[in-house]
Amino acid sequence: MTVLGICATVVLSALPALADEPKASDYSGISYMYYSVIVGILGWGVYDTFFRKS
């Protein structure tokens, strides 16, 4: 049996388990918004602490 045949057997044996997997909701849009706000706040804190002239 070739490597391709072994890979195909593994994929085909996993398909019933993958077919019943419930689809989770996608929070990628709001997550990127939160991450950008957090990066902005942390970036401002670093700028304010180390680079701003007082």
Secondary structure, 3 states (H helix, E strand, C coil): CCHHHHHHHHHHHHHHHHHCCCCCCCCHHHHHHHHHHHHHHHHHHHHHHHHCCC
